[in-house]
Amino acid sequence: SFQTGNVISVLISSRDKDLIQSLNPGDNLNDVQFYSPIAIFQGTGVVNAKTEIKVGPRKGDFSVDIKVSSS
């Protein structure tokens, strides 16, 4: 949903229960492909935070913050 420095925030639908359960703070994510309008690169990441959205149209979904490192 947004990026600040080397941390990205990703929204995950509550329907993706297996994915939500598999991502926890401190988990390493290896061999991830990141892309933006100006770049595509392979890298690694660490899950910084996982937060359930409590109000609004995305209620029940999750926001996951990932700190990105290029490899």
Long-range contacts (C-beta under 8 A, 24 or more apart in sequence): 1-63, 3-36, 6-67, 6-68, 6-69, 7-48, 7-65, 7-66, 7-67, 7-68, 8-34, 8-65, 8-66, 8-68, 9-63, 9-64, 9-65, 9-66, 10-63, 10-64, 10-65, 10-66, 11-53, 11-58, 11-61, 11-62, 11-63, 11-64, 12-61, 12-62, 12-63, 12-64, 13-61, 14-60, 14-61, 14-62, 20-50, 20-62, 23-47, 23-50, 23-64, 24-50, 25-49, 25-50, 29-66, 34-68, 41-70, 42-70, 42-71, 43-68, 43-69, 43-70, 43-71, 44-68, 44-69, 44-71, 45-69
